[in-house]
Amino acid sequence: MKKITVKNMDGTMEEVELVNSFDVKDINRNFVILSKGESLGEGMSKVYISEVLEEEPGVYKLVGITDESIWDKVKQAMKEIVQGG
């Protein structure tokens, strides 16, 4: 998997794995699935899903998903990715 560096809220930098990136066309927004290599046990890993915004060319910002209707659309898009759609 591709490694990327993200800036945390406290200003520290952290290297994470980019699991996947996708867009939700009907709301015209881009999202990423990231992993920090944290295990949840039984062969499962913890992942983080975030909206990604390009602040300037080549500079991106991760934004938490707080709107329930957007979260529903993101979950649907992820389900389609898993099902091969």
C-alpha positions as CSV (number, residue, x, y, z in Angstrom):
1,M,0.0,0.0,0.0
2,K,1.0,3.6,-0.6
3,K,2.3,5.5,2.4
4,I,1.4,9.2,2.8
5,T,2.1,11.7,5.4
6,V,-0.7,13.6,7.2
7,K,-0.7,16.5,9.6
8,N,-2.5,15.8,12.8
9,M,-4.7,18.3,14.6
10,D,-1.9,19.0,17.1
11,G,0.5,19.8,14.2
12,T,2.5,16.6,14.3
13,M,3.2,14.7,11.1
14,E,2.3,11.0,10.8
15,E,2.9,8.4,8.1
16,V,-0.2,6.3,7.3
17,E,-1.2,3.8,4.6
18,L,-3.6,5.0,1.9
19,V,-6.0,2.0,1.7
20,N,-8.2,3.5,-1.0
21,S,-9.5,6.8,-2.3
22,F,-12.8,7.4,-4.0
23,D,-15.3,10.2,-5.0
24,V,-19.0,10.4,-4.4
25,K,-20.2,11.9,-7.6
26,D,-23.7,13.0,-6.6
27,I,-22.2,15.3,-3.9
28,N,-19.0,16.0,-5.8
29,R,-16.7,15.2,-2.8
30,N,-13.5,13.1,-2.5
31,F,-12.8,10.7,0.4
32,V,-9.9,8.5,1.6
33,I,-9.6,5.3,3.7
34,L,-6.4,5.3,5.8
35,S,-4.8,2.8,8.1
36,K,-2.3,3.4,10.9
37,G,-1.5,-0.3,11.2
38,E,-3.7,-0.6,14.3
39,S,-5.1,-4.1,14.9
40,L,-8.6,-4.8,16.1
41,G,-7.8,-8.5,16.6
42,E,-8.9,-11.5,14.7
43,G,-7.0,-10.3,11.6
44,M,-8.9,-7.0,11.3
45,S,-7.4,-3.6,11.1
46,K,-8.7,-0.2,12.2
47,V,-9.3,2.2,9.4
48,Y,-10.1,5.9,9.2
49,I,-12.4,7.5,6.6
50,S,-12.1,11.2,5.9
51,E,-13.1,13.7,3.3
52,V,-10.1,15.1,1.5
53,L,-9.9,18.7,0.2
54,E,-7.2,20.2,-2.0
55,E,-6.3,23.5,-0.3
56,E,-3.9,24.5,-3.0
57,P,-2.3,22.5,-5.8
58,G,-0.7,19.4,-4.3
59,V,-1.7,20.3,-0.7
60,Y,-4.5,18.4,0.8
61,K,-6.5,18.6,4.1
62,L,-8.4,15.8,5.8
63,V,-11.9,16.7,7.1
64,G,-14.0,14.6,9.4
65,I,-17.4,13.5,8.2
66,T,-20.0,15.0,10.6
67,D,-23.1,15.3,8.4
68,E,-25.2,12.0,8.7
69,S,-26.6,12.3,5.1
70,I,-23.0,12.6,3.7
71,W,-21.9,9.7,5.9
72,D,-24.8,7.6,4.5
73,K,-23.6,8.4,0.9
74,V,-20.0,7.5,1.8
75,K,-21.1,4.2,3.3
76,Q,-23.1,3.4,0.2
77,A,-20.0,4.2,-2.0
78,M,-17.8,2.0,0.1
79,K,-20.3,-0.8,-0.1
80,E,-20.3,-0.5,-3.9
81,I,-16.5,-0.6,-4.0
82,V,-16.5,-3.8,-1.9
83,Q,-19.1,-5.4,-4.1
84,G,-17.0,-4.4,-7.2
85,G,-19.4,-1.7,-8.5
